[in-house]
Amino acid sequence: MSDEAEKSPLLRQRKPTEKTQAHSQGDASPSVQTTQTQDGDVEADFSWTNPLTWTRSMQLAPVYIAVFLVMAAAYWSKFLDQPSFDASTPEMCRGTFNYGFRINAARSQIERLSSHSWEYGIGAEAQLELLDPERTVFARDPFPADKIQKLPLKKPLGLLWMHRHIRKGEPTLYADDYSVSDPAALGVPALMLGQRDSATFQAAMRQKDYLLKDAKRYSNGAISHRVEVAELWSDAISMFPPFLAFSAVAANDLDLMKEAVRQCGLYREVLMVPSGPKKGLWKHIVGQSEMADEEVWSTGAAWAAYGMVRVRATISGWRPSNKTMAREVQDLDEWIGEIIDGAMRTDDDTSGLLRNYLGDEKWFGETSGTALLAAAAYRMAVLNPAMFAEPQYVDWAHQKRQAVLGRVDNNGFAYPAVNPLKHASTEPVKESAEGESFLLMLGSAWRDCVCAGVCK
């Protein structure tokens, strides 16, 4: 055979000449049939029934399979299999809670869709309630040592995605020539971030000063929602009063906390429907502009109710106000109850959802206002169980939650949702940034009600 053939095994022609037994008859090992090649090599004849004839990789195959099965089982247990619900501690309760829909899918949609100041602000609030509940005003002790909590070096996820939208060195936290109150929706996240960034903290303080000193006022002293005209929108109650209340803690200013409540009351004076089946609900927009809308938009009523819930939680969570503002807390509980009661009275759509305009049969049932009003009911069941943990409220919240969650798809969208930029449109939309935030708030509020032992 040539030298080239010896050097290249691929060129070696093996021709069987004879077969021999590889072991003597006294060997206890299984016999292996062998073949002698033309050049004198001896090879074992392959047999599926004789592992001694298998290649090394084939012999290790069972090991590979076993390792794969172990890893697959671990993956299934950690990522796919829902652990059993455990309510032994609030932490375990939250960690094992099943929201009933793909809540992280909804969370990702908030970040993708948000493009306006109020969407960033309410999106941050929704994510904090879901991911960092102990840093929100709904925590067991939201203000240790009566101060806003210091942030860890690694910022909470709810704040990371939106902090770049806060502008510094300007009177307001977000550029907006139209709205007074919408930029203030970024105020609470700015104050939280400001615990590690003095420039952001000062920006939040300038936003507060703008609201209190420079913004237009309605005839009764209520801070206008609009820049150019004095106009009140129910939406505004979720934008600036929670920020003023949080600022009161930051500045240790009890009078500012009272001003946050007073502003809610001034808005109620103008917007609340005084009588009839819609009694207690709030009109959407009162003013002299072309935007005036004195019907009851369900999402507007929800904005108002949940904004007051956040103010109420801030008061009761901060010891100086909790000790001295019992009357203001009672007022807020009454005002929130009026809105929820009105929503319950006008809850007549066969879909189980609240209509886009409450008390008007021409309108479709929609998910956004329904989700946030149900969230407000759950929050109040924990904040004031004597008044709101009654079956009439909790059962109603359960029904609205089930109606909403039954319309959430695998991408986390709740449909039909009102168009947030065209509240009077008869065409619902699927993609609503604020609607996705309300969905998270609903899930978090229900979870916290269950984990507090108030809801089942």
C-alpha positions as CSV (number, residue, x, y, z in Angstrom):
1,M,0.0,0.0,0.0
2,S,1.3,3.5,-0.9
3,D,2.5,6.0,1.8
4,E,-0.4,8.2,0.8
5,A,-2.9,5.5,1.6
6,E,-1.4,4.8,4.9
7,K,-1.6,8.4,5.9
8,S,-5.2,8.8,4.9
9,P,-7.7,6.5,6.7
10,L,-10.4,7.5,4.2
11,L,-8.4,5.8,1.4
12,R,-7.9,2.6,3.2
13,Q,-9.9,-0.2,1.7
14,R,-11.0,-2.8,4.3
15,K,-11.8,-6.2,3.0
16,P,-13.0,-8.8,5.5
17,T,-11.0,-12.0,5.4
18,E,-12.2,-14.0,8.4
19,K,-14.1,-13.8,11.7
20,T,-12.8,-14.8,15.1
21,Q,-14.1,-14.8,18.7
22,A,-12.7,-11.8,20.6
23,H,-12.8,-13.6,24.0
24,S,-11.9,-17.0,25.1
25,Q,-14.7,-19.3,26.2
26,G,-13.8,-18.6,29.8
27,D,-14.4,-14.9,29.5
28,A,-17.6,-13.8,31.2
29,S,-18.0,-10.7,29.0
30,P,-20.4,-10.9,26.1
31,S,-18.8,-12.2,22.9
32,V,-17.9,-9.8,20.2
33,Q,-17.7,-10.8,16.6
34,T,-14.7,-9.3,14.9
35,T,-13.4,-8.9,11.4
36,Q,-9.8,-8.8,10.3
37,T,-9.1,-6.3,7.5
38,Q,-6.7,-6.8,4.6
39,D,-4.0,-4.8,6.2
40,G,-4.2,-6.8,9.5
41,D,-6.4,-4.5,11.6
42,V,-9.1,-6.2,13.7
43,E,-12.5,-4.5,14.0
44,A,-15.6,-5.4,15.9
45,D,-18.7,-6.1,13.9
46,F,-21.4,-3.6,14.8
47,S,-24.6,-4.9,16.4
48,W,-27.5,-2.9,18.0
49,T,-28.0,-5.7,20.5
50,N,-24.4,-5.6,21.7
51,P,-23.4,-2.3,23.4
52,L,-19.7,-3.3,23.2
53,T,-19.8,-2.7,19.5
54,W,-21.3,0.9,19.8
55,T,-19.3,4.0,19.2
56,R,-18.3,6.2,22.1
57,S,-21.0,8.8,21.3
58,M,-23.6,6.1,21.1
59,Q,-22.6,4.7,24.5
60,L,-22.9,8.2,26.0
61,A,-26.3,8.9,24.5
62,P,-28.3,7.7,27.5
63,V,-26.3,10.2,29.7
64,Y,-27.1,13.0,27.3
65,I,-30.8,12.1,27.3
66,A,-30.9,12.0,31.1
67,V,-29.2,15.4,31.4
68,F,-31.7,16.8,28.9
69,L,-34.7,15.5,30.8
70,V,-33.4,16.9,34.1
71,M,-32.9,20.3,32.5
72,A,-36.3,20.2,30.8
73,A,-38.0,19.3,34.1
74,A,-36.2,22.2,35.9
75,Y,-37.3,24.6,33.1
76,W,-40.9,23.5,33.3
77,S,-40.9,23.8,37.1
78,K,-39.4,27.3,37.2
79,F,-40.8,29.0,34.1
80,L,-43.8,27.1,32.9
81,D,-45.5,25.5,35.8
82,Q,-47.5,27.9,38.0
83,P,-46.4,27.3,41.6
84,S,-49.2,26.6,44.2
85,F,-50.7,29.8,45.6
86,D,-49.3,30.6,49.0
87,A,-50.8,33.3,51.1
88,S,-48.7,32.7,54.2
89,T,-46.9,36.1,53.8
90,P,-47.6,39.1,51.6
91,E,-44.3,38.3,49.7
92,M,-45.2,34.7,49.1
93,C,-48.8,35.7,48.2
94,R,-47.5,38.1,45.5
95,G,-44.9,35.7,44.3
96,T,-47.3,32.9,43.7
97,F,-50.3,35.0,42.6
98,N,-52.1,34.0,39.3
99,Y,-53.4,37.2,37.7
100,G,-55.5,35.3,35.2
101,F,-53.9,36.9,32.1
102,R,-50.4,37.5,30.7
103,I,-49.7,40.5,32.9
104,N,-46.1,40.8,31.7
105,A,-47.3,41.0,28.1
106,A,-49.5,43.9,29.1
107,R,-46.6,45.5,30.8
108,S,-44.5,45.4,27.7
109,Q,-47.2,47.0,25.7
110,I,-47.2,50.0,28.0
111,E,-43.6,50.7,27.3
112,R,-44.1,50.2,23.5
113,L,-47.2,52.4,23.2
114,S,-46.6,55.3,25.6
115,S,-45.9,58.6,23.9
116,H,-47.6,61.3,26.1
117,S,-46.8,62.7,29.5
118,W,-49.8,61.2,31.3
119,E,-49.1,57.8,29.6
120,Y,-45.5,57.8,31.0
121,G,-46.7,58.9,34.4
122,I,-49.5,56.4,34.8
123,G,-47.4,53.7,33.2
124,A,-44.7,54.2,35.8
125,E,-47.3,54.1,38.6
126,A,-48.9,50.9,37.2
127,Q,-45.5,49.1,36.9
128,L,-44.5,50.2,40.4
129,E,-47.8,48.8,41.8
130,L,-47.1,45.5,40.0
131,L,-43.4,45.1,40.5
132,D,-42.5,47.2,43.5
133,P,-45.6,47.5,45.6
134,E,-43.7,48.3,48.8
135,R,-42.5,51.5,47.2
136,T,-46.0,52.8,46.4
137,V,-48.5,54.6,48.6
138,F,-50.4,51.4,49.0
139,A,-47.5,49.7,50.9
140,R,-47.8,48.7,54.6
141,D,-45.3,51.5,55.4
142,P,-44.8,53.7,52.4
143,F,-42.9,56.4,54.2
144,P,-40.4,55.0,56.7
145,A,-39.3,57.7,59.1
146,D,-42.0,59.8,57.5
147,K,-40.0,60.4,54.3
148,I,-40.0,59.2,50.7
149,Q,-38.0,56.0,50.5
150,K,-34.4,56.1,49.2
151,L,-34.0,54.2,45.9
152,P,-31.5,51.4,45.7
153,L,-28.6,51.8,43.3
154,K,-30.4,49.6,40.8
155,K,-33.5,51.7,40.0
156,P,-36.9,49.9,40.0
157,L,-38.0,48.6,36.6
158,G,-41.1,50.8,36.8
159,L,-38.9,53.9,36.7
160,L,-36.1,52.8,34.4
161,W,-37.9,53.1,31.1
162,M,-39.5,56.5,31.6
163,H,-36.9,58.6,33.5
164,R,-35.4,59.9,30.2
165,H,-38.7,61.6,29.4
166,I,-38.4,63.9,32.5
167,R,-37.0,67.3,31.5
168,K,-34.9,69.3,33.9
169,G,-34.4,73.0,34.2
170,E,-37.9,73.8,33.0
171,P,-41.0,74.9,34.8
172,T,-42.8,71.7,34.0
173,L,-41.6,68.1,33.8
174,Y,-42.7,67.6,30.2
175,A,-43.2,70.0,27.3
176,D,-46.9,70.6,26.9
177,D,-48.4,73.8,25.6
178,Y,-52.0,72.4,25.9
179,S,-52.3,70.9,29.4
180,V,-51.4,72.1,32.9
181,S,-52.0,68.9,34.7
182,D,-50.7,66.2,32.4
183,P,-47.0,66.9,32.9
184,A,-47.6,66.6,36.7
185,A,-48.4,62.9,36.1
186,L,-44.6,62.5,36.0
187,G,-44.3,64.1,39.4
188,V,-44.4,61.1,41.7
189,P,-41.8,59.2,39.6
190,A,-39.6,62.3,39.5
191,L,-39.7,62.7,43.3
192,M,-38.8,59.1,43.7
193,L,-35.9,59.4,41.3
194,G,-35.0,62.6,42.9
195,Q,-34.0,60.8,46.1
196,R,-30.7,60.0,44.2
197,D,-30.7,62.8,41.7
198,S,-31.0,66.4,43.0
199,A,-31.6,67.8,39.5
200,T,-34.6,65.6,39.1
201,F,-35.9,66.5,42.6
202,Q,-35.6,70.2,41.8
203,A,-37.4,69.7,38.6
204,A,-40.3,68.1,40.5
205,M,-40.3,71.1,42.9
206,R,-40.5,73.5,40.0
207,Q,-43.5,71.5,38.6
208,K,-45.2,71.9,42.0
209,D,-44.6,75.6,42.1
210,Y,-45.9,76.0,38.6
211,L,-49.2,74.3,39.6
212,L,-49.6,76.3,42.8
213,K,-48.4,79.7,41.6
214,D,-48.6,80.0,37.8
215,A,-51.3,77.8,36.4
216,K,-54.7,79.2,35.5
217,R,-57.5,78.8,38.0
218,Y,-61.2,78.1,37.5
219,S,-63.6,80.6,39.1
220,N,-63.7,78.6,42.4
221,G,-59.9,78.3,42.7
222,A,-59.5,74.9,41.1
223,I,-56.2,74.5,39.2
224,S,-57.1,74.4,35.5
225,H,-56.4,71.3,33.4
226,R,-55.8,73.6,30.3
227,V,-53.0,76.1,29.7
228,E,-54.9,78.7,27.6
229,V,-58.4,78.5,29.2
230,A,-59.6,77.8,32.7
231,E,-61.2,74.4,32.2
232,L,-61.7,71.4,34.5
233,W,-61.3,67.8,33.3
234,S,-62.1,64.8,35.5
235,D,-58.8,63.2,34.1
236,A,-56.8,65.8,36.0
237,I,-57.5,64.3,39.4
238,S,-55.1,61.4,38.6
239,M,-52.4,63.8,37.3
240,F,-51.8,66.5,39.9
241,P,-53.4,65.8,43.3
242,P,-51.5,62.6,43.9
243,F,-48.3,64.5,43.0
244,L,-49.2,67.4,45.4
245,A,-49.8,64.8,48.1
246,F,-46.5,63.1,47.5
247,S,-44.7,66.5,47.4
248,A,-46.2,67.2,50.8
249,V,-44.3,64.2,52.2
250,A,-41.1,65.3,50.4
251,A,-41.4,68.8,51.8
252,N,-42.8,67.8,55.2
253,D,-45.7,70.2,54.4
254,L,-49.0,69.3,56.0
255,D,-50.7,72.3,54.4
256,L,-49.7,71.1,51.0
257,M,-51.3,67.7,51.8
258,K,-54.5,69.5,52.7
259,E,-54.3,71.5,49.4
260,A,-54.2,68.2,47.4
261,V,-57.5,67.2,49.1
262,R,-59.0,70.7,48.6
263,Q,-58.3,70.6,44.9
264,C,-60.2,67.3,44.7
265,G,-63.1,69.0,46.4
266,L,-63.0,72.0,44.1
267,Y,-63.2,69.8,41.1
268,R,-66.0,67.8,42.6
269,E,-68.0,71.1,43.2
270,V,-68.0,71.7,39.4
271,L,-68.0,68.2,37.9
272,M,-70.3,66.1,40.1
273,V,-73.7,65.3,38.8
274,P,-76.0,66.4,41.7
275,S,-79.1,64.3,41.1
276,G,-80.7,61.6,39.0
277,P,-79.5,58.1,38.1
278,K,-76.0,59.5,37.5
279,K,-75.8,61.2,40.9
280,G,-72.3,61.3,42.3
281,L,-70.6,60.6,39.0
282,W,-68.4,63.3,37.5
283,K,-68.9,65.1,34.2
284,H,-65.9,64.8,31.9
285,I,-65.1,68.4,30.9
286,V,-66.6,71.7,32.1
287,G,-65.3,75.0,30.6
288,Q,-65.8,77.4,27.8
289,S,-63.8,75.7,25.0
290,E,-64.9,73.5,22.1
291,M,-63.8,70.5,24.2
292,A,-66.6,70.9,26.8
293,D,-68.2,67.5,27.5
294,E,-70.7,67.4,30.4
295,E,-71.6,63.8,30.0
296,V,-70.1,61.1,32.2
297,W,-67.1,59.5,30.4
298,S,-66.4,56.2,32.3
299,T,-62.7,56.6,32.0
300,G,-62.8,60.1,33.2
301,A,-64.8,59.0,36.2
302,A,-62.2,56.3,36.8
303,W,-59.4,58.8,36.5
304,A,-61.1,60.9,39.2
305,A,-61.8,58.0,41.5
306,Y,-58.4,56.4,41.3
307,G,-56.6,59.7,41.7
308,M,-58.5,60.4,45.0
309,V,-57.7,56.8,46.1
310,R,-54.0,57.6,45.7
311,V,-54.3,60.8,47.6
312,R,-56.2,59.0,50.3
313,A,-53.6,56.3,50.6
314,T,-50.8,58.9,50.8
315,I,-52.6,60.6,53.7
316,S,-53.1,57.4,55.7
317,G,-49.6,56.2,54.9
318,W,-47.8,59.4,56.2
319,R,-48.0,59.6,59.9
320,P,-48.2,63.4,60.3
321,S,-51.3,63.5,58.0
322,N,-52.8,60.3,59.3
323,K,-52.9,61.7,62.8
324,T,-54.5,65.1,61.9
325,M,-56.5,64.7,58.7
326,A,-59.3,62.3,59.7
327,R,-62.0,64.7,58.3
328,E,-60.2,64.9,54.9
329,V,-59.9,61.1,54.8
330,Q,-63.6,60.8,55.5
331,D,-64.4,63.3,52.7
332,L,-62.3,61.4,50.2
333,D,-63.9,58.1,51.1
334,E,-67.3,59.7,50.6
335,W,-66.4,61.2,47.2
336,I,-64.8,58.0,45.9
337,G,-67.8,56.1,47.1
338,E,-70.1,58.4,45.2
339,I,-68.4,57.6,41.9
340,I,-68.3,53.9,42.5
341,D,-72.0,53.9,43.5
342,G,-72.9,55.9,40.4
343,A,-70.9,53.4,38.2
344,M,-72.8,50.5,39.9
345,R,-76.2,52.1,39.2
346,T,-75.4,52.7,35.6
347,D,-73.9,49.3,35.0
348,D,-76.4,47.9,32.5
349,D,-74.5,46.7,29.5
350,T,-75.0,43.0,28.6
351,S,-71.2,42.6,28.0
352,G,-70.6,43.0,31.8
353,L,-68.4,46.0,30.9
354,L,-69.2,49.6,31.8
355,R,-70.4,51.7,28.9
356,N,-68.0,54.3,27.4
357,Y,-70.4,57.0,28.6
358,L,-72.2,55.9,31.7
359,G,-76.0,55.9,31.7
360,D,-76.2,56.2,27.9
361,E,-77.4,53.1,26.1
362,K,-76.1,54.3,22.8
363,W,-72.5,53.5,23.9
364,F,-70.5,50.2,23.8
365,G,-69.1,48.5,26.9
366,E,-65.3,49.1,27.1
367,T,-62.4,47.8,29.1
368,S,-60.4,50.9,30.2
369,G,-62.8,52.7,32.5
370,T,-64.2,49.3,33.7
371,A,-60.7,48.1,34.8
372,L,-59.7,51.3,36.6
373,L,-63.0,51.7,38.5
374,A,-62.8,48.1,39.6
375,A,-59.2,48.7,40.7
376,A,-60.4,51.7,42.8
377,A,-63.1,49.5,44.5
378,Y,-60.4,46.9,45.4
379,R,-58.1,49.5,46.8
380,M,-60.8,51.0,48.9
381,A,-61.7,47.6,50.2
382,V,-58.3,47.5,51.8
383,L,-58.0,51.1,52.8
384,N,-61.4,51.3,54.4
385,P,-62.8,47.7,54.8
386,A,-65.6,48.8,57.2
387,M,-67.1,50.8,54.3
388,F,-65.9,49.1,51.1
389,A,-65.2,45.4,51.9
390,E,-68.9,44.8,51.8
391,P,-70.1,42.2,49.2
392,Q,-71.9,44.9,47.2
393,Y,-68.5,46.5,46.3
394,V,-66.2,43.5,46.3
395,D,-68.6,41.3,44.3
396,W,-69.1,44.1,41.8
397,A,-65.4,44.5,41.5
398,H,-65.0,40.8,40.9
399,Q,-67.7,40.9,38.2
400,K,-66.0,43.8,36.4
401,R,-62.6,42.2,36.7
402,Q,-63.9,38.9,35.1
403,A,-65.6,40.9,32.3
404,V,-62.3,42.7,31.5
405,L,-60.0,39.6,31.8
406,G,-62.3,37.6,29.6
407,R,-61.3,40.1,26.8
408,V,-57.6,40.1,27.2
409,D,-55.7,38.3,24.4
410,N,-52.3,36.6,24.5
411,N,-50.5,39.8,23.6
412,G,-51.9,41.5,26.7
413,F,-54.4,43.7,25.0
414,A,-57.8,44.3,26.5
415,Y,-60.5,44.9,23.8
416,P,-62.7,46.9,23.2
417,A,-61.0,49.9,24.7
418,V,-61.9,53.5,24.1
419,N,-59.6,55.5,22.0
420,P,-57.8,57.6,24.6
421,L,-57.2,60.5,22.2
422,K,-60.8,60.5,20.9
423,H,-63.1,59.8,23.9
424,A,-66.2,60.4,21.9
425,S,-65.3,58.0,19.1
426,T,-67.7,55.1,18.5
427,E,-64.9,53.0,17.2
428,P,-63.1,51.1,20.0
429,V,-59.4,50.4,19.7
430,K,-57.1,47.5,20.7
431,E,-53.9,49.4,21.5
432,S,-54.3,51.9,24.3
433,A,-51.3,52.7,26.5
434,E,-53.4,54.0,29.4
435,G,-55.8,51.0,29.0
436,E,-52.8,48.7,29.5
437,S,-51.8,50.6,32.6
438,F,-55.3,50.3,33.9
439,L,-55.1,46.5,33.3
440,L,-52.0,46.3,35.4
441,M,-53.6,48.4,38.1
442,L,-56.6,46.1,38.2
443,G,-54.4,43.0,38.5
444,S,-52.3,44.6,41.3
445,A,-55.2,46.0,43.2
446,W,-57.0,42.6,43.2
447,R,-53.7,40.8,44.2
448,D,-53.2,43.2,47.1
449,C,-56.8,42.8,48.2
450,V,-56.4,39.0,48.3
451,C,-53.0,39.2,49.9
452,A,-54.4,41.5,52.6
453,G,-57.0,38.8,53.4
454,V,-59.9,41.1,52.4
455,C,-60.7,39.5,49.1
456,K,-61.0,35.8,48.3
